[in-house]
Each structure stands twice: as C-alpha cells, then as structure tokens.
Amino acid sequence: MSTMNNALPNSQGDHYSCSDEVVYGGFLTFYSLQPESLQGESTAELMADLSLREKEKNLSALYLNERQSVLEKFISWTDQDQVDFVKTLIRSMCHDQHGQIDAFLKPILQRDFIAFLPDRLARYVLSFLDARWLNSSEKVSRTWRRIISHGKLWRRLIERNVQTDPVWKGVVDKRGWRNFLFVSKEKAHTLIFQDLGYPPNLIEQLRNTVDSLEAQHHFYRNLYPKINQDIESLKSNWQNGRHVLSRITCHSEPSRGVYCLQYDDDKIISGLRDHTIKIWQRKDLQCSKTLRGHTGSVLCLQYDDRVIISGSSDTTVRHVNIALTLCSLDCCNFEELDFFTFSLILEYGRQHHVKSVWDVHTGEMLHTLMHHVEAVLHLRFQNGMMVTCSKDRSIAVWGMISPREINVRRVLVAHRAAVNVVDFDSKYIVSASGDRTIKVWSTDTCEFVRTMIGHRRGIACLQYHDRLVVSGSSDNTIRLWDIEIGACLRVLEGHEQLVRCIRFDSKRIVSGAYDGRIKVWDLQAAMNPRSPPDSICLLTLVEHTGRVFRLQFDEFQIVSSSHDDTILIWDFLEPQPETHALDGTLQQTSGPVAVPNADNAAQVPNVGGVPHVDQQNLEDSENDDDVDDVVRQRQVPMEVVELAVLNERDRENNSPSEHDGEYEQRRRDADARI
C-alpha cells in the first residue's frame, strides 16, 4: 500500500494528486484528490462535448470548412451581441431543431453543487443521507466519493443509528463493534489496521495517509450491511422462534423456585424461595454472590447501580415478618455476602411495627421504618420514590432521599384483597389485586383516580407505560387498557392457566403462566381492533417444567424464572445449540420448543410437573410463597384498613354489589371494634 507522499492509482489508470492538504475540525481532507485529466471540467461539460462530437459525423463539408471562421467572428462580438445573434438563429429554426438545442443545453445548465461547495459544507449536506442514498451518491462522481470516504460518512451514519435506535446499539455492543465507534480518527486507524493484521511499524507508517482514509471508509461501509443483516436476522428469529437457550439450575432445594429476577448485560439477580438472593454472571452463568438475610421467600426485587431492594415474607406462630432488603452492589470481595434487612414485625398482642435499615458494610442501623403487616408482594422504585404493595391490601408510597432517609409519604387503601402488583411513573400509580380490579392513583397527590374493571378473577401481574396498561389474571386472559379513560382495548386468550407475569415494549407483549408456557404477542396487532385474534400470538415457548413466575425481555432475549428452580435465557440474536449451566459447567443440550402461532400453541400438551391449580381460590392472593398458601384465603386483622376499604368502595361510584348488605354489616362491625 502506498503512503500519502505517493500517487495512489485507481482502477482506470488515473492518478490522484495529494499536494493540497487542509485540516478542518480535526478531519483530514484533500482538495485536489481528483484525476488530473478531469481537473477544470465538470461532468456536465464533458457529456455535452461527447454529444457534440457524436453529431459531427453527420455534418456537411461546407459547414465544417466555414464553421471556424464564423466562430472566430462570433467570439469577436460583445456578450450582448452574441446573445442577440443566437436568439436570431433560434427564431429561424424549426421545432425539431429547438428540441435538439434544448437537449444540448440541459446538461450544460445543470451544476454539481456538491463539487462547488467547500468540503466541510459538502460533508454536512451528504451526512443527512440514509444508507440507500449514500450508496448511490458514491457512484455520482469521484468528487462525491472522495467527500463521502474522507468525511467518514458511513461511520457517522452507523454512530447516528446507534445513538437513536436501541436495536442498533444492542447489536453493536453484543458484537463488540462499539470499539470502532465514537473514537478519534487516530484510534480508529490503529484498531482497523490491527483488525486487518498489519504489524505495528506499518500501522504507524500508514497513519494520516490516503490509504488510511480509504481503509477506514471500506471498513465502515462493509460494517453497515453486517449490522443491518444481523437486525434482519433478529426480526426473522423472533417471528419463527429461532433462539439459543441457556439454562441456570439454581439448586435451591428443598424449597425450589425462583420468584423474581432482573438482569443487565453483566449479571442476573434472582430472588429464590430458599430465602436467598443470588447474583449470576452473564459471561459464564455462574453464581458470583449469595445474599442471605431474609427468613422468608424473596418474592420481589429491583436494583439500580447503587442498591438492591427486595420484598419477602416469613410467617411464624405469633409473628409475621415482612422484609424489604437494602444491599449495596459495591460489595464484591465476599464469596457469600450476608446482608441486612429493614423489616416490619407485627406482634398480634401489641401491634408493634418496625422496619430497620442497616449499613451493608458496617452493620450500623441507619433508619427505622414502620408499615406493612403482611407479605410484601411487589415493589417498584425510581427517581427517589418507591411504591410497595402487600398482602395486607395496602399500598405504601415512600420517599427515598437516601438509604438513611426513607419515609412513608402516603398509605393507599382501597383494594379488598391482596395487592399483587404495582407500577408507576410521574403521572399515575397503578395497582392490581386479587379483588379483580385495577386502581389508578395520582403520583403527585396520591389521590384515587379511577377503577378499571373487566377481569373475571384475581389479577396477578401488570405493566404500565405511557397510556397503556397490560394485565394478566387468574381468569387465564390478558387485557390491554387505556389508563386515561379506563377502557379495556383488547382481551388476549391463549394461556390455559393463571397468567403470572407480563412485560411489553413498543413491539411485543411477553407473558408467562402457570401452564409453564411463555407466549409472545404482537402488540401492534393487539392494538388494532381489526386484527383477527388468531394473528396476535406469534410464539409459544415451551421449556419450563413448572409455573413461570417472572420474566423480563428486551430486543434480543427473554429471561424467565420458574417454580422448576431454573432461570432460562432465550437469546434470539444468533441461534446456536442450546447450553445450560449445571454445577458451574456449561453443557450442550437438545434444542428448545417453539410454536410460531397461537393455533399450534393450543395443541402443545401440558408441561410435565405443572399442576392445574384451582383458579377460583387464587383471587385473594398471588403470593406463591407456599403451595398450600396459594389456595388459602387470608384475612388481615386490621379493622382500620378494612373500614377504609369499605369507605373507598362508596367513593368509586361503581354499580351496586350483590353483597351490599354484607358490606354494610362489616362496616358496622368495624366501627364497633374501633
């Protein structure tokens, strides 16, 4: 390869001159990098000249002999005289001659505006092109190609897509191509030539040369279709159910089951029935930490870059111990890390409620909180606010100033059964309960807004984003709601048992149920009232041998947990043979099962080991902490809460209940006890 001081030959035998070197904003450009034979002439002028030479074959000898003398006379006139003479000639011509002159003038009157602009402005104009037009623009002329290649416009296009499209960002990150993006031109030069296998001395020799610019151009121009091909393959894999299945066996016996999880690119954090929280490394699926401190099953958790907060339940003869746990993610030096809880203890004889917050490093008590009297079934936190819900039928809104300052802002009571799930944003808090209702509250004021009614049995899960709420119930259905008007937009049917977990993004809904199946639904089709029901379910994934308790997904994968004591990772980016982790070892196993439509899904036999639960008895609570407890109706000894629930019922303005007399009697009994 040649250096900047040499002439770089092209395929036509022309040579580029690299004498004029100008630096604009850190980018190296070469103004005179054009074939010397073409300098001074535009493409339009060349085309006009070729057209004229073609016509000369049919000209008369008399004209050819006298043309030069007439042209010399014409040139001697002034500009105005020349224009007048040409107008006179045109008036004397016929229509056919006018057409020939018009065809001759069109390319002459056109101008290559890019070639006349300074390189910096030309790059700016061309940077707005998408891949299709950028590819076409490279073929316009050598000038355009030089501007595109030396301006690194393919690299800029990729970087713009990565910044604006999460799928592009994910593919680039997972493939390791981000190392070549958002770096200086010197760094890009080194990385690309290292990738090409050049020795260090030659890499330095080629720095800041035309060869370097051309190599970078070809690298990013070829990288774009590779990324695009991965994205198209990803779409096809989701549609057809092709995926890699990785399995984590948690070995939490005798108390088997993984109730909750959350993941990122580096780790999966899971809450187990054996009272522990386990952190798994994504690179090898090995357990890196086991957090101990809960004395009940870990039913819910959420983490950010600072803390883990988890909810648990532990019932004894005289005490109900409900724990929310705070753990720092900075504790990386312990193989098994004991962490502390801030818990509520209810003593039935003397209702004493205490929550304590402890420093994870020193064991120092940081704060004492007071609230829930039953199991914490779900929690969410963001932006200094946390919302928890409980089997005691209440919702607590917490202000999280710091780990030392966590205070209850408001207690929301309106549900008549266990509150199984909550979600919120800056506008609304949304809660769902075993009483078959979804309730909406104002985030700012905590005032009740509305009740959404439609499910025939208790609601086990929901997610809320923008105006859309998606909920799953023990009536085996999924419902889509418009939160602003409280209307049910669609009912999705297909699961054979209780829908336990649900998540959605802008494209898909993914649900997991007690039938052991995970279903993928087309959200856009579900939102279209004209879509037939059998076109909405895209996939049914059958691999769990127990109830599916929790799942999370993104553009590339689904991560799910189950009563079968496993965590499954369904990777749709690049299907390969299935792998799983057993006792710390990755092993190849047989491929997974995917049914790519709703009709076929109904024909898949029930998964072995998944019992058919009496759905009717699941309405009061979806705790799942114990098999017997799932079907046991629990009453909370809270007269104040009960009275508040009854009062809230009167404010909802719903249709009268057939049990109005029963509720009036309960109200009088509650008043008497207080």
C-alpha positions in Angstrom: 0.0 0.0 0.0 1.2 3.5 -0.8 1.7 6.3 1.6 0.4 9.9 1.4 3.6 11.1 -0.4 3.0 8.8 -3.3 0.4 8.8 -6.0 -2.5 6.4 -5.4 -3.5 4.7 -8.7 -7.2 3.9 -9.3 -8.7 1.2 -11.5 -8.8 3.4 -14.6 -5.1 4.2 -14.5 -5.6 7.9 -13.4 -3.5 9.3 -10.6 -4.6 11.3 -7.6 -2.6 14.3 -6.6 -2.2 14.7 -2.8 -0.4 18.0 -2.7 -3.1 20.3 -1.2 -3.7 19.2 2.4 -6.2 21.0 4.5 -7.3 20.2 8.1 -10.9 21.2 9.1 -12.1 20.4 12.6 -9.7 17.5 13.1 -10.7 15.8 9.8 -8.1 15.5 7.1 -9.3 16.4 3.6 -7.6 16.6 0.3 -9.0 19.2 -2.1 -7.0 18.2 -5.2 -7.6 14.5 -4.9 -9.1 14.3 -8.4 -7.9 12.8 -11.6 -5.6 15.4 -13.3 -7.2 14.7 -16.6 -10.6 15.8 -15.2 -9.5 18.9 -13.3 -11.1 22.1 -14.6 -14.0 20.4 -16.3 -17.4 19.4 -14.9 -19.2 16.2 -15.7 -21.9 18.2 -17.5 -19.4 19.9 -19.8 -17.8 16.5 -20.7 -21.2 15.0 -21.5 -22.0 18.0 -23.7 -18.7 17.7 -25.5 -19.2 14.0 -26.2 -22.7 14.7 -27.5 -21.4 17.3 -29.9 -18.6 15.0 -31.2 -21.2 12.3 -31.9 -23.3 14.8 -34.0 -20.2 15.8 -36.1 -20.4 12.5 -38.0 -23.5 13.8 -39.9 -22.3 17.4 -40.7 -21.8 18.7 -44.3 -18.3 19.5 -45.6 -19.3 23.1 -46.4 -20.3 23.8 -42.8 -17.2 22.2 -41.5 -15.0 24.4 -43.7 -16.7 27.6 -42.7 -17.5 26.9 -39.1 -14.2 28.1 -37.6 -14.3 31.4 -39.4 -17.9 32.1 -38.3 -16.9 31.1 -34.7 -14.0 33.5 -34.7 -16.3 36.3 -35.9 -18.8 35.3 -33.2 -16.1 35.5 -30.5 -15.1 39.0 -31.5 -18.5 40.3 -30.7 -19.6 41.6 -27.2 -21.6 39.4 -24.9 -24.8 41.2 -25.7 -24.2 40.8 -29.5 -23.6 37.1 -29.1 -26.8 36.6 -27.2 -28.8 38.6 -29.8 -27.2 36.6 -32.7 -28.1 33.3 -31.0 -31.7 34.4 -30.4 -32.0 35.4 -34.1 -30.7 32.0 -35.1 -33.2 30.2 -32.8 -36.1 32.1 -34.2 -35.3 31.0 -37.7 -35.1 27.3 -36.7 -37.9 24.7 -36.8 -39.4 22.9 -33.8 -37.3 19.8 -34.2 -34.2 21.9 -34.1 -35.4 23.6 -30.9 -35.7 20.2 -29.3 -32.1 19.2 -30.2 -30.8 22.5 -28.8 -32.9 22.0 -25.6 -31.4 18.5 -25.1 -27.9 20.0 -25.6 -28.5 22.9 -23.1 -29.9 20.8 -20.2 -26.7 19.1 -19.1 -24.8 22.4 -19.5 -27.2 24.3 -17.3 -27.0 21.7 -14.5 -24.4 22.2 -11.8 -22.8 19.8 -9.4 -23.4 21.9 -6.3 -21.5 19.4 -4.1 -18.4 19.8 -6.1 -18.6 23.6 -5.8 -19.0 23.6 -2.1 -16.2 23.6 0.4 -15.6 20.0 1.7 -16.9 20.8 5.1 -20.2 22.0 3.8 -20.4 19.2 1.3 -19.9 16.6 4.0 -22.6 18.3 6.1 -25.1 18.1 3.3 -24.4 14.5 2.4 -24.4 13.5 6.1 -28.3 13.7 6.0 -28.5 10.8 3.5 -29.6 7.3 4.6 -27.7 4.2 3.6 -29.5 3.8 0.2 -28.9 7.3 -1.0 -25.3 7.4 0.5 -24.6 4.2 -1.6 -26.0 5.9 -4.7 -24.1 9.1 -4.1 -20.8 7.3 -4.1 -21.4 6.5 -7.7 -22.1 10.0 -8.9 -18.5 11.1 -9.4 -15.1 10.7 -7.9 -15.5 14.1 -6.2 -18.6 12.8 -4.4 -16.9 9.5 -3.5 -13.9 11.4 -2.1 -16.1 13.6 0.1 -18.0 10.6 1.4 -14.9 8.5 2.1 -12.7 11.2 3.6 -15.6 12.6 5.5 -16.2 9.2 7.2 -19.9 9.4 6.4 -20.6 5.7 6.7 -19.1 5.8 10.2 -21.2 8.8 11.0 -24.3 7.1 9.8 -23.7 4.0 11.9 -23.0 6.1 15.0 -26.2 8.1 14.4 -28.2 4.9 14.3 -26.5 3.5 17.4 -27.4 6.7 19.3 -31.1 6.7 18.2 -32.0 3.0 17.8 -31.8 0.6 20.7 -31.6 -2.4 18.4 -28.6 -0.9 16.6 -27.0 -0.1 19.9 -27.6 -3.7 21.2 -26.2 -5.4 18.1 -23.1 -3.2 18.1 -22.5 -3.8 21.8 -23.0 -7.6 21.6 -20.8 -8.0 18.5 -18.0 -5.9 20.0 -18.1 -3.3 17.2 -18.6 -0.4 19.6 -14.8 -0.3 20.0 -14.6 1.0 16.4 -17.2 3.8 17.0 -17.2 7.1 18.9 -13.3 7.1 18.9 -10.8 9.5 17.4 -9.5 9.1 13.9 -6.1 8.1 15.3 -7.7 5.4 17.4 -9.9 4.2 14.6 -6.8 3.9 12.3 -5.0 1.8 14.8 -7.9 -0.5 15.6 -8.9 -1.1 11.9 -5.3 -1.9 10.7 -4.8 -4.2 13.8 -8.0 -5.9 12.8 -6.6 -6.3 9.2 -3.5 -7.9 10.7 -0.9 -5.2 9.9 2.3 -5.1 12.0 2.8 -2.1 14.4 5.5 -0.5 12.3 3.4 -0.4 9.1 0.4 0.8 11.1 2.4 3.9 12.1 3.8 4.4 8.6 0.3 4.5 7.2 -1.1 6.9 9.7 -2.6 10.1 8.2 -2.3 8.8 4.7 -4.8 8.4 1.8 -4.5 4.7 2.3 -5.7 5.1 5.9 -8.7 7.1 4.9 -9.6 4.6 2.2 -9.2 1.6 4.6 -11.5 3.2 7.2 -14.0 4.0 4.5 -14.1 0.4 3.3 -14.3 -0.9 6.9 -17.3 1.2 7.9 -19.0 0.8 4.5 -18.8 -3.0 5.0 -19.8 -2.8 8.6 -23.1 -1.2 7.9 -24.6 -4.1 5.9 -23.3 -6.5 8.5 -25.2 -4.8 11.3 -28.3 -4.5 9.1 -28.1 -8.2 8.3 -28.0 -9.0 12.0 -31.0 -6.9 12.6 -33.0 -8.6 9.8 -31.9 -12.0 11.1 -33.1 -10.9 14.6 -36.5 -10.0 13.3 -36.8 -13.3 11.5 -35.7 -15.2 14.6 -38.5 -13.6 16.7 -41.0 -14.4 14.0 -40.0 -18.0 13.7 -39.0 -18.8 17.2 -35.3 -19.5 16.5 -33.2 -18.9 19.6 -30.3 -20.1 21.8 -31.5 -21.5 25.1 -29.2 -21.2 28.1 -30.2 -22.7 31.4 -29.3 -21.9 35.0 -30.2 -24.5 37.6 -30.4 -22.8 41.0 -30.2 -25.9 43.3 -32.4 -24.2 45.9 -33.8 -27.5 47.3 -35.7 -28.4 49.3 -37.5 -25.1 48.8 -37.5 -25.0 45.0 -38.5 -21.9 43.0 -37.2 -18.6 41.6 -39.8 -16.0 42.3 -38.2 -12.8 40.8 -35.3 -11.6 38.7 -33.8 -8.6 37.0 -30.8 -8.6 34.6 -28.4 -6.4 32.6 -25.5 -7.2 30.3 -23.3 -8.3 33.1 -25.5 -10.1 35.6 -28.8 -11.6 36.6 -30.1 -11.0 40.1 -32.7 -13.5 41.3 -34.9 -13.9 44.4 -35.4 -17.5 45.5 -37.8 -19.5 47.6 -34.9 -20.6 49.8 -34.8 -17.1 51.3 -31.7 -16.0 49.3 -30.8 -13.6 46.6 -28.3 -14.9 44.1 -26.3 -13.0 41.6 -25.3 -14.8 38.4 -22.6 -13.6 35.9 -23.8 -13.5 32.3 -20.4 -14.5 30.8 -20.4 -18.0 32.3 -23.8 -18.2 34.1 -22.0 -18.9 37.4 -23.3 -17.7 40.8 -20.9 -15.0 42.0 -22.7 -14.0 45.2 -25.4 -15.3 47.5 -27.1 -12.7 49.7 -28.5 -14.1 52.9 -30.7 -12.3 55.5 -34.3 -12.9 54.6 -36.1 -15.5 56.7 -38.8 -16.0 54.0 -39.1 -16.4 50.3 -37.8 -13.5 48.3 -41.0 -12.5 46.4 -39.9 -9.3 44.6 -36.8 -7.3 44.0 -35.4 -4.4 42.0 -31.9 -2.9 41.7 -30.1 0.0 40.2 -26.4 1.0 40.2 -26.5 1.6 43.9 -28.8 -0.7 45.8 -30.9 -3.8 45.7 -34.4 -3.6 47.3 -36.2 -6.8 47.8 -39.5 -7.9 49.4 -40.0 -11.1 51.4 -42.4 -13.0 53.7 -41.9 -15.1 56.8 -44.8 -16.3 58.9 -44.4 -17.9 62.4 -46.9 -18.8 65.1 -47.0 -15.3 66.6 -45.2 -13.1 64.3 -45.4 -12.1 60.6 -42.0 -10.8 59.5 -42.1 -8.9 56.2 -38.8 -7.7 54.9 -37.6 -5.1 52.5 -33.9 -5.5 51.9 -31.3 -2.9 51.1 -28.0 -4.2 49.7 -25.1 -2.4 48.2 -23.8 -3.7 44.8 -20.3 -2.5 45.7 -19.6 -5.5 48.0 -17.5 -7.5 45.6 -15.0 -9.1 48.0 -17.1 -11.8 49.6 -17.9 -15.1 48.1 -21.1 -15.2 50.1 -22.3 -11.9 51.5 -24.7 -11.6 54.4 -26.9 -8.5 54.1 -29.3 -6.9 56.4 -33.0 -6.2 56.3 -35.3 -3.5 57.2 -38.4 -5.4 58.3 -41.8 -4.9 59.7 -42.7 -7.2 62.7 -46.3 -7.5 63.7 -46.9 -8.8 67.2 -50.6 -9.6 67.3 -50.9 -9.0 71.0 -49.4 -5.5 70.8 -49.3 -4.3 67.1 -45.7 -3.1 67.1 -44.4 -2.3 63.6 -40.7 -1.8 63.0 -38.5 -1.5 59.8 -34.8 -1.1 60.2 -32.3 0.0 57.6 -28.7 -1.3 58.1 -25.4 -0.3 56.5 -24.3 -3.3 54.4 -20.6 -2.8 55.2 -20.6 -2.0 58.9 -23.9 -3.4 60.2 -24.8 0.1 61.6 -28.6 0.8 61.8 -29.3 3.7 59.5 -33.0 4.2 59.9 -36.2 2.7 61.3 -39.4 2.5 59.2 -42.9 1.4 60.1 -45.5 -0.1 57.9 -46.8 -3.4 56.2 -48.4 -6.1 58.3 -48.3 -8.8 55.7 -46.0 -10.1 52.9 -44.6 -7.5 50.5 -45.7 -8.9 47.2 -44.3 -6.3 44.8 -42.3 -3.1 44.7 -41.0 -0.5 42.3 -38.7 2.4 42.7 -37.3 5.2 40.6 -36.3 8.9 40.9 -36.4 9.0 44.7 -39.7 7.3 45.1 -40.7 3.7 46.0 -44.1 2.1 45.9 -44.7 -1.2 47.7 -47.8 -3.4 47.9 -48.7 -6.1 50.3 -51.0 -9.0 51.2 -52.4 -6.6 53.9 -54.4 -4.9 51.0 -52.5 -1.7 51.3 -50.1 0.3 49.1 -47.3 2.3 50.6 -45.6 5.3 48.9 -42.1 6.0 50.1 -39.8 9.0 49.7 -36.2 7.8 49.1 -34.0 10.7 49.9 -31.1 8.4 50.7 -30.6 5.0 52.4 -30.7 6.8 55.7 -33.8 8.8 54.8 -36.7 6.6 53.6 -40.1 7.7 54.8 -43.7 6.8 54.1 -45.4 9.6 52.2 -48.8 8.1 52.0 -50.7 4.8 52.5 -53.3 3.9 49.9 -56.2 1.7 50.9 -59.0 0.7 48.5 -58.5 -2.9 47.4 -60.5 -5.6 49.1 -57.9 -8.4 48.7 -54.1 -8.7 48.5 -52.5 -6.1 46.2 -50.3 -8.3 44.0 -48.5 -5.8 41.8 -47.8 -2.0 41.4 -46.3 0.1 38.7 -45.9 3.9 38.4 -44.5 6.8 36.5 -44.5 10.6 37.1 -48.3 10.8 36.4 -50.0 7.6 37.8 -49.6 4.8 40.3 -51.3 1.6 39.1 -52.2 -1.3 41.3 -53.9 -4.7 40.8 -55.4 -7.0 43.3 -57.0 -10.3 43.9 -60.3 -8.4 44.1 -60.3 -8.4 40.2 -59.8 -4.6 39.9 -57.0 -2.3 38.7 -56.9 1.0 40.5 -55.3 4.2 39.4 -53.9 6.9 41.7 -52.2 10.3 41.1 -48.5 10.1 41.7 -48.2 13.7 42.8 -51.2 13.8 45.2 -51.8 10.1 45.8 -55.5 10.7 45.3 -57.6 8.0 43.8 -58.4 8.5 40.1 -60.4 5.5 38.8 -61.0 1.8 38.9 -60.7 -0.4 35.8 -63.0 -3.5 35.9 -63.0 -6.4 33.4 -61.1 -9.4 34.7 -63.4 -12.2 36.0 -60.8 -13.3 38.6 -57.9 -12.0 40.6 -55.2 -10.0 38.8 -51.6 -11.4 39.2 -49.5 -9.0 37.1 -49.4 -5.8 35.1 -47.1 -3.3 33.4 -47.9 0.3 32.8 -46.2 2.7 30.3 -47.5 5.9 28.7 -51.3 5.4 28.3 -51.1 1.6 28.1 -51.7 -0.9 30.9 -51.4 -4.6 30.2 -52.6 -7.0 32.9 -52.7 -10.8 33.4 -55.2 -12.7 35.6 -56.2 -16.0 37.0 -59.1 -15.9 34.5 -56.3 -17.0 32.1 -56.6 -13.8 30.0 -54.5 -10.7 29.2 -56.2 -7.4 29.0 -55.0 -4.1 27.4 -56.3 -0.9 28.9 -56.2 2.8 28.1 -55.4 4.3 31.5 -56.8 7.8 30.6 -60.3 6.6 30.0 -60.2 3.3 31.9 -61.4 1.3 28.9 -60.4 -2.2 28.0 -58.9 -2.2 24.5 -58.4 -5.9 23.9 -58.6 -9.3 25.6 -56.0 -11.9 24.7 -56.8 -15.5 25.2 -54.4 -18.5 24.9 -53.0 -19.4 28.2 -54.6 -22.4 29.9 -53.8 -21.3 33.5 -53.2 -18.2 35.6 -51.1 -15.5 33.8 -48.4 -14.9 36.4 -46.0 -12.4 34.7 -46.2 -10.0 31.8 -44.0 -7.4 30.1 -44.3 -5.3 26.9 -42.3 -2.9 24.8 -43.2 -1.0 21.6 -43.5 -4.2 19.6 -44.3 -7.2 21.7 -46.1 -8.5 24.8 -44.4 -11.4 26.5 -46.4 -13.4 29.1 -45.7 -16.3 31.4 -48.3 -18.5 33.1 -48.8 -21.4 35.5 -49.2 -23.7 32.5 -45.4 -23.4 32.1 -45.6 -21.6 28.8 -44.3 -18.3 27.6 -46.2 -16.5 24.9 -45.0 -13.7 22.6 -47.8 -11.4 21.3 -47.8 -8.8 18.5 -48.6 -5.6 20.4 -49.3 -3.6 17.2 -51.8 -6.2 16.1 -53.3 -6.3 19.5 -53.9 -2.6 19.4 -55.6 -2.8 16.0 -59.3 -3.7 16.6 -59.5 -5.1 13.0 -56.7 -7.7 13.7 -58.2 -11.2 14.0 -57.5 -12.9 17.3 -55.5 -15.8 15.8 -52.9 -13.4 14.3 -51.8 -11.8 17.6 -50.0 -14.7 19.2 -46.6 -15.0 17.5 -44.8 -17.7 19.5 -45.4 -20.2 22.3 -42.2 -21.2 24.1 -42.4 -24.5 26.0 -39.4 -25.4 28.1 -40.2 -24.8 31.8 -41.4 -27.8 33.7 -43.1 -25.6 36.4 -45.1 -22.5 36.8 -43.5 -19.4 35.2 -43.1 -16.8 38.0 -41.2 -13.9 36.4 -39.8 -12.8 33.1 -38.0 -9.8 31.6 -37.1 -9.2 28.0 -35.5 -6.8 25.5 -35.0 -6.7 21.8 -32.6 -9.7 21.9 -33.7 -12.1 24.6 -36.2 -13.3 27.2 -35.0 -14.2 30.7 -37.6 -16.2 32.7 -37.7 -17.9 36.1 -39.9 -20.7 37.3 -41.1 -23.0 40.1 -38.9 -25.6 38.4 -35.9 -23.9 40.1 -34.4 -22.7 36.8 -33.6 -19.5 35.0 -33.9 -19.7 31.2 -32.3 -17.3 28.8 -33.9 -17.3 25.3 -31.4 -15.5 23.0 -32.8 -14.6 19.6 -29.8 -12.8 18.1 -27.8 -15.8 16.8 -29.4 -19.2 17.2 -26.9 -22.0 18.1 -27.2 -25.3 20.0 -28.7 -24.9 23.5 -26.5 -24.6 26.5 -27.1 -24.7 30.2 -25.2 -24.3 33.5 -25.2 -27.3 35.8 -23.0 -27.2 38.9 -21.0 -24.4 37.3 -20.4 -26.1 33.9 -21.9 -25.1 30.5 -23.3 -28.1 28.7 -24.9 -28.7 25.3 -28.4 -30.0 25.4 -31.2 -30.6 22.9 -32.9 -27.7 21.2 -35.9 -25.9 22.7 -39.5 -26.0 21.6 -41.2 -23.0 19.9 -44.6 -22.9 18.4 -44.9 -20.0 15.9 -48.6 -19.3 16.1 -51.5 -19.3 18.5 -53.3 -22.2 16.9 -50.5 -24.6 17.2 -49.9 -23.4 20.8 -53.2 -24.8 21.8 -52.1 -28.2 20.6 -49.0 -28.4 22.7 -49.5 -30.9 25.6 -49.4 -29.7 29.2 -45.9 -29.5 30.5 -45.0 -32.3 32.9 -45.0 -31.4 36.5 -47.2 -28.3 36.2 -50.3 -28.9 38.3 -53.6 -27.5 37.2 -54.5 -25.2 40.1 -57.9 -24.3 41.3 -58.1 -20.8 39.8 -61.1 -19.6 41.9 -59.1 -19.8 45.1 -56.3 -17.6 43.7 -58.2 -14.3 43.8 -57.3 -13.1 47.2 -53.5 -13.6 46.9 -50.9 -14.5 44.4 -48.1 -14.8 46.9 -47.0 -18.3 45.9 -44.8 -18.5 49.0 -46.2 -21.9 49.7 -48.3 -24.3 47.7 -50.9 -24.5 50.4 -50.9 -20.8 50.9 -51.7 -20.2 47.2 -55.2 -21.6 47.6 -55.8 -20.3 51.1 -57.9 -17.2 51.7 -56.1 -14.9 54.2 -57.9 -12.3 56.4 -55.8 -9.4 57.7 -56.6 -8.4 61.3 -56.7 -4.6 60.5 -60.0 -3.0 61.4 -58.8 0.4 60.3 -57.8 -0.8 56.9 -61.0 -2.8 56.5 -63.1 0.3 57.3 -61.0 2.4 54.8 -61.6 -0.2 52.1 -65.3 -0.1 52.7 -65.4 3.7 52.6 -63.4 3.7 49.4 -66.0 1.4 47.8 -68.6 4.0 48.3 -66.5 6.7 46.6 -65.9 4.6 43.5 -69.4 5.1 42.1 -69.4 1.6 40.6 -72.5 -0.4 40.1 -74.1 -1.8 43.3 -72.8 -5.1 44.5 -75.0 -8.1 45.2 -73.2 -8.2 48.6 -74.2 -4.7 49.7 -75.9 -6.0 52.8 -72.8 -8.0 53.8 -70.6 -4.9 53.4 -72.9 -2.7 55.5 -72.8 -5.3 58.3 -69.0 -5.4 58.0 -68.8 -1.6 58.2 -70.9 -1.6 61.4 -68.7 -4.4 62.9 -65.5 -2.5 62.1 -66.9 0.7 63.6 -67.8 -1.1 66.8 -64.3 -2.7 67.1 -62.5 0.7 66.6 
